[in-house]
Amino acid sequence: MIKLALFPGDGIGPEVSNEAVRILKFVFDVNRVSYEFEEELVGGASYDSYKKPITEKALKIAKESDAVLFGAVGGYKWESLPIELRPEKALLTLRYDLGLYANLRPAKVYDDLIDASPLKKDIVSGTDIMIVRELTGGIYFGQPRGIFDTGNGQKKGINTLAYTTEEIKRIAIVAFEIAKKRRKKVLSVDKANVLESTELWRETVAEVSKCYPGIELSNMYVDNCSMQLIRQPRSFDVIVTTNMFGDILSDEASMVAGSIGMLPSASLNGKKGMYEPIHGSAPDIVGQNKANPLATILSAAMMLRYSLDLDSLADKIEKAVENVIKKGFRTLDIYSSAPGTKASGTKEMGDAVITELKSIFK
């Protein structure tokens, strides 16, 4: 029995999550896979009901599940809350309590959506990148941190960038294992020329690479990497980097691909994982059947691959999404007036994916 936690969250989260759940239930039922979903409120929805962004019940459900499907959290409604009560605290708490140290963010350019990229076709064509971001260490979690009174009428803001050998080693292993199934190239991104913590990063990744003689390892400073992602994005395969650098580079890569509404993500601790689209809660289009569910559907496919060892089912969902795009189905974020394209709503896009899956499973 597969046990899955479902946290739809806020804004368009419930809408896109519903389509992903429909797809998962379809492929499970067709293949006689036993499963159960347990749903709970998180984020702003949880605050409205329980006065906290995540409850002990929700954490218990997450810890007892095989994987978590997460929609989105946040919105204008809750921006004035103290930081510890804001919806985003739910996401950070889940990452910390589940020990989700490896964030996987693929950025793939589909040929039929190549016009959505702001870059020229001959630059982005063939781009297929996997960014492996360290998620529980680095400057976002290092101590000491805070804003302090220096005693002379001035204040000082402090954040600490720190990594241990073990933290670097485990994220590097994830990157090399993923590269084995791709094009066998790992790029480690750092700022080792000025930051001692990332000098250790570079040394440790190089040490791990000795266990993977079939994988090509290269290094690049983060400023150069940010330029090369625009200049020659298809040259990249797997990028492994720190928490902050990964945060920035993965958003840049999402725009290379053309639409944030198409990109899934996974946050892992071994097989345990939380899966979510990288887009936000988009409160301006809630309830209008405009949200693109494909990033969440592709996140569900990543769940099958990385947490449930159901690679063949993941392949079929990814193929169904590709077919839907080829047939011209387009939500608002990827729509163009090009011949053969069809303006589609959230539910209609989900219906189209299920129709493709029915054909694939014949």
C-alpha positions as CSV (number, residue, x, y, z in Angstrom):
1,M,0.0,0.0,0.0
2,I,1.4,3.4,-1.1
3,K,0.6,6.2,1.4
4,L,0.7,9.7,0.0
5,A,0.2,13.0,1.8
6,L,-1.7,15.6,-0.1
7,F,-1.2,19.3,0.9
8,P,-3.0,21.4,-1.7
9,G,-2.3,24.7,0.1
10,D,-3.4,28.1,-1.0
11,G,-4.4,30.0,-4.2
12,I,-4.3,27.8,-7.3
13,G,-2.7,25.0,-5.2
14,P,-5.9,23.0,-4.8
15,E,-6.8,23.4,-8.5
16,V,-3.5,22.1,-9.9
17,S,-3.1,19.4,-7.2
18,N,-6.6,18.1,-8.1
19,E,-5.4,17.4,-11.7
20,A,-2.2,15.7,-10.5
21,V,-4.2,13.5,-8.1
22,R,-6.6,12.6,-11.0
23,I,-3.6,11.5,-13.1
24,L,-2.0,9.5,-10.3
25,K,-5.3,7.7,-9.4
26,F,-5.7,6.9,-13.1
27,V,-2.3,5.3,-13.5
28,F,-2.5,3.5,-10.2
29,D,-5.9,2.1,-11.0
30,V,-5.0,0.9,-14.5
31,N,-1.9,-0.8,-13.1
32,R,-3.6,-2.2,-9.9
33,V,-1.4,-0.3,-7.6
34,S,-2.8,-0.1,-4.0
35,Y,-2.7,3.5,-2.6
36,E,-4.3,6.0,-0.3
37,F,-4.2,9.7,0.0
38,E,-4.4,11.6,3.2
39,E,-5.2,15.4,2.8
40,E,-4.6,18.2,5.3
41,L,-4.5,22.0,5.3
42,V,-1.2,23.8,5.2
43,G,-0.1,27.4,4.6
44,G,-2.6,30.2,4.7
45,A,-5.5,27.8,4.7
46,S,-4.1,26.2,7.8
47,Y,-3.6,29.6,9.5
48,D,-7.2,30.5,8.8
49,S,-8.5,27.3,10.5
50,Y,-5.8,26.7,13.2
51,K,-3.9,30.0,13.6
52,K,-0.7,28.3,12.5
53,P,0.7,27.6,9.0
54,I,1.2,23.9,9.7
55,T,-0.2,21.6,12.5
56,E,1.3,18.7,14.3
57,K,-1.3,16.5,12.6
58,A,-0.1,17.6,9.1
59,L,3.6,16.9,10.1
60,K,2.6,13.5,11.4
61,I,0.8,12.7,8.1
62,A,3.9,13.8,6.2
63,K,6.3,11.7,8.3
64,E,4.1,8.6,8.0
65,S,3.7,8.9,4.2
66,D,5.8,7.5,1.4
67,A,5.8,10.9,-0.3
68,V,4.2,14.3,-0.1
69,L,2.4,16.1,-3.0
70,F,2.4,19.9,-2.3
71,G,0.4,22.5,-4.1
72,A,1.4,26.1,-3.3
73,V,1.2,28.4,-0.3
74,G,1.0,32.2,0.3
75,G,-0.9,35.1,-0.9
76,Y,-1.6,38.8,-0.3
77,K,-4.1,37.9,2.5
78,W,-1.4,36.7,4.8
79,E,1.5,39.1,4.0
80,S,1.1,41.2,7.1
81,L,1.4,38.2,9.5
82,P,4.6,37.8,11.6
83,I,7.2,35.8,9.7
84,E,6.7,32.8,11.9
85,L,3.0,32.6,11.0
86,R,3.2,33.3,7.3
87,P,2.1,30.5,4.9
88,E,5.7,29.9,3.7
89,K,6.7,28.7,7.1
90,A,4.8,25.5,6.4
91,L,7.1,24.7,3.5
92,L,10.3,25.5,5.4
93,T,9.0,23.4,8.4
94,L,8.3,20.4,6.1
95,R,11.8,20.6,4.5
96,Y,13.5,20.8,7.9
97,D,11.4,18.2,9.8
98,L,11.6,15.7,6.9
99,G,15.3,16.4,6.4
100,L,14.8,17.2,2.7
101,Y,18.3,18.2,1.8
102,A,18.3,17.6,-2.0
103,N,16.2,19.8,-4.2
104,L,15.8,18.7,-7.8
105,R,14.7,21.2,-10.4
106,P,14.6,20.1,-14.0
107,A,14.4,22.8,-16.8
108,K,13.5,21.2,-20.1
109,V,12.7,23.1,-23.3
110,Y,10.0,21.4,-25.3
111,D,10.3,21.8,-29.0
112,D,6.6,22.7,-29.4
113,L,7.0,25.4,-26.7
114,I,10.3,26.9,-27.9
115,D,8.7,30.2,-28.8
116,A,7.8,30.7,-25.1
117,S,11.4,31.1,-24.3
118,P,12.8,34.7,-24.4
119,L,16.0,33.3,-26.0
120,K,16.6,32.6,-29.6
121,K,15.5,29.1,-30.9
122,D,19.0,28.1,-31.9
123,I,20.3,28.8,-28.4
124,V,17.6,27.0,-26.3
125,S,16.8,24.1,-28.6
126,G,17.7,20.8,-26.9
127,T,18.1,22.3,-23.4
128,D,17.5,19.7,-20.7
129,I,19.1,20.7,-17.3
130,M,18.8,19.2,-13.9
131,I,19.7,21.5,-11.0
132,V,20.5,19.8,-7.8
133,R,20.3,22.3,-5.0
134,E,21.4,21.7,-1.4
135,L,18.3,22.6,0.6
136,T,18.9,22.5,4.4
137,G,22.2,24.2,4.9
138,G,24.2,27.2,3.8
139,I,23.4,30.8,4.3
140,Y,19.7,30.3,4.8
141,F,20.2,28.2,7.9
142,G,23.6,29.1,9.2
143,Q,24.1,30.6,12.7
144,P,24.6,33.2,13.9
145,R,22.0,35.2,12.0
146,G,19.8,38.2,12.7
147,I,19.9,42.0,13.0
148,F,21.9,43.3,16.0
149,D,22.3,46.7,17.7
150,T,26.0,47.5,17.6
151,G,25.6,50.0,20.5
152,N,26.7,53.1,18.6
153,G,23.5,54.0,17.0
154,Q,24.1,51.5,14.2
155,K,22.7,48.0,13.4
156,K,24.4,45.0,11.8
157,G,22.7,42.3,9.8
158,I,24.4,38.9,9.9
159,N,23.9,35.7,8.0
160,T,26.3,32.8,8.1
161,L,27.4,30.7,5.2
162,A,28.5,27.4,6.5
163,Y,28.8,23.9,5.2
164,T,30.2,20.6,6.6
165,T,32.0,18.0,4.6
166,E,29.0,15.6,5.2
167,E,26.5,18.1,4.0
168,I,28.4,18.6,0.7
169,K,29.2,14.9,0.3
170,R,25.6,13.8,0.4
171,I,24.3,16.3,-2.1
172,A,27.2,15.6,-4.4
173,I,26.3,11.9,-4.3
174,V,22.7,12.7,-5.4
175,A,24.0,14.7,-8.3
176,F,26.4,12.0,-9.5
177,E,23.7,9.3,-9.2
178,I,21.3,11.3,-11.3
179,A,24.1,12.0,-13.9
180,K,24.5,8.3,-14.3
181,K,21.0,8.1,-15.8
182,R,21.5,11.2,-18.0
183,R,24.4,12.5,-20.1
184,K,27.0,11.7,-17.4
185,K,28.1,15.3,-16.8
186,V,28.2,17.1,-13.4
187,L,29.0,20.8,-13.1
188,S,29.7,22.0,-9.5
189,V,28.9,25.7,-9.1
190,D,30.6,27.7,-6.3
191,K,32.5,30.9,-5.5
192,A,35.6,29.2,-4.3
193,N,37.8,32.2,-5.3
194,V,36.4,34.3,-2.5
195,L,34.3,32.1,-0.2
196,E,36.2,29.5,2.0
197,S,33.0,27.6,2.6
198,T,32.6,27.0,-1.2
199,E,36.4,26.2,-1.4
200,L,35.5,23.3,0.8
201,W,32.5,22.6,-1.4
202,R,34.8,22.3,-4.5
203,E,37.3,20.1,-2.7
204,T,34.6,17.7,-1.3
205,V,32.7,17.4,-4.6
206,A,36.0,16.5,-6.3
207,E,36.7,13.8,-3.7
208,V,33.2,12.3,-4.2
209,S,33.8,12.3,-8.0
210,K,36.6,9.7,-7.5
211,C,33.8,7.2,-6.8
212,Y,32.2,7.9,-10.2
213,P,34.9,7.5,-12.8
214,G,32.4,7.4,-15.7
215,I,31.0,10.9,-14.8
216,E,32.7,14.0,-16.1
217,L,33.1,16.7,-13.4
218,S,33.7,20.3,-14.1
219,N,33.6,23.5,-11.9
220,M,32.3,27.0,-12.5
221,Y,32.0,30.1,-10.5
222,V,28.4,31.1,-10.0
223,D,28.6,34.5,-11.8
224,N,30.0,32.8,-14.9
225,C,27.4,30.0,-14.7
226,S,24.6,32.6,-14.6
227,M,26.0,34.0,-17.9
228,Q,26.5,30.6,-19.5
229,L,22.9,29.6,-18.8
230,I,21.8,32.3,-21.1
231,R,24.7,32.0,-23.6
232,Q,24.6,28.2,-24.1
233,P,22.0,26.5,-21.9
234,R,22.0,23.2,-23.8
235,S,25.6,22.6,-22.8
236,F,24.5,21.8,-19.2
237,D,23.4,18.5,-17.9
238,V,23.5,18.2,-14.0
239,I,24.3,21.3,-12.0
240,V,25.0,20.8,-8.3
241,T,25.3,23.8,-6.0
242,T,24.6,25.5,-2.7
243,N,21.3,26.5,-1.3
244,M,21.4,30.2,-2.2
245,F,23.1,29.7,-5.6
246,G,20.6,27.0,-6.5
247,D,17.7,29.2,-5.5
248,I,18.8,31.9,-7.9
249,L,20.1,29.7,-10.8
250,S,17.0,27.5,-10.9
251,D,14.7,30.5,-11.3
252,E,16.9,31.7,-14.1
253,A,16.8,28.3,-15.8
254,S,13.0,28.3,-15.5
255,M,12.8,31.4,-17.7
256,V,15.2,29.9,-20.2
257,A,12.6,27.1,-20.5
258,G,9.9,29.7,-21.1
259,S,7.3,29.2,-18.4
260,I,7.4,28.7,-14.7
261,G,4.1,26.9,-15.1
262,M,5.8,23.9,-16.8
263,L,8.5,23.2,-14.2
264,P,8.2,20.5,-11.5
265,S,10.5,20.0,-8.5
266,A,11.4,17.3,-5.9
267,S,12.9,17.7,-2.4
268,L,14.5,14.5,-1.2
269,N,15.9,12.7,1.8
270,G,16.8,9.4,0.3
271,K,13.5,7.9,-1.0
272,K,11.4,10.3,1.1
273,G,10.3,13.2,-0.9
274,M,8.1,16.2,-1.3
275,Y,7.0,17.1,-4.8
276,E,5.7,20.5,-5.9
277,P,5.5,22.9,-8.9
278,I,8.0,25.8,-8.6
279,H,5.3,28.4,-9.3
280,G,3.5,30.2,-6.6
281,S,-0.1,30.4,-5.5
282,A,-1.1,33.0,-8.1
283,P,-4.0,34.5,-6.2
284,D,-5.0,36.7,-9.1
285,I,-6.3,33.7,-11.1
286,V,-7.8,31.5,-8.3
287,G,-11.0,29.8,-9.3
288,Q,-10.8,30.9,-12.9
289,N,-9.7,27.6,-14.5
290,K,-6.7,29.3,-15.9
291,A,-3.8,27.7,-13.9
292,N,-1.4,25.4,-15.7
293,P,-1.5,22.0,-14.0
294,L,1.4,20.5,-16.0
295,A,4.1,21.4,-13.5
296,T,2.2,19.6,-10.7
297,I,1.5,16.7,-13.0
298,L,5.2,16.4,-13.8
299,S,6.0,16.7,-10.1
300,A,3.7,13.7,-9.6
301,A,5.8,11.9,-12.3
302,M,8.9,12.7,-10.3
303,M,7.3,11.3,-7.2
304,L,6.8,8.0,-9.1
305,R,10.4,8.0,-10.2
306,Y,12.3,9.1,-7.1
307,S,10.2,7.9,-4.2
308,L,8.1,5.0,-5.4
309,D,10.5,3.3,-7.9
310,L,7.7,3.3,-10.6
311,D,9.9,4.7,-13.4
312,S,7.8,3.2,-16.2
313,L,4.7,4.9,-15.0
314,A,6.6,8.2,-14.6
315,D,7.8,7.8,-18.2
316,K,4.3,7.4,-19.4
317,I,3.0,10.5,-17.6
318,E,5.9,12.5,-19.0
319,K,5.2,11.1,-22.5
320,A,1.5,12.0,-22.1
321,V,2.4,15.6,-21.2
322,E,4.7,15.9,-24.2
323,N,1.9,14.6,-26.5
324,V,-0.6,17.1,-25.1
325,I,1.8,19.9,-25.8
326,K,2.4,18.6,-29.4
327,K,-1.3,18.5,-30.0
328,G,-1.5,22.2,-29.2
329,F,-3.2,22.3,-25.8
330,R,-2.2,25.6,-24.1
331,T,-3.1,27.2,-20.8
332,L,-2.9,31.0,-20.5
333,D,0.8,31.1,-19.5
334,I,2.0,29.1,-22.6
335,Y,-0.7,30.2,-25.0
336,S,0.1,31.7,-28.4
337,S,-2.1,32.3,-31.4
338,A,0.0,30.0,-33.6
339,P,-2.0,27.7,-35.9
340,G,-3.0,24.5,-34.2
341,T,-3.0,25.7,-30.6
342,K,-6.0,25.4,-28.4
343,A,-6.7,27.6,-25.4
344,S,-7.4,25.3,-22.5
345,G,-8.3,25.6,-18.9
346,T,-6.9,23.8,-15.9
347,K,-9.4,20.9,-16.0
348,E,-9.3,20.6,-19.8
349,M,-5.5,20.2,-19.6
350,G,-5.9,17.4,-17.1
351,D,-8.6,15.8,-19.3
352,A,-6.2,15.9,-22.2
353,V,-3.4,14.2,-20.2
354,I,-5.8,11.4,-19.2
355,T,-6.9,11.0,-22.8
356,E,-3.3,10.5,-23.8
357,L,-2.6,8.1,-21.0
358,K,-5.6,6.0,-22.0
359,S,-4.0,5.7,-25.5
360,I,-0.6,4.9,-24.0
361,F,-1.9,2.2,-21.8
362,K,-3.9,0.4,-24.5
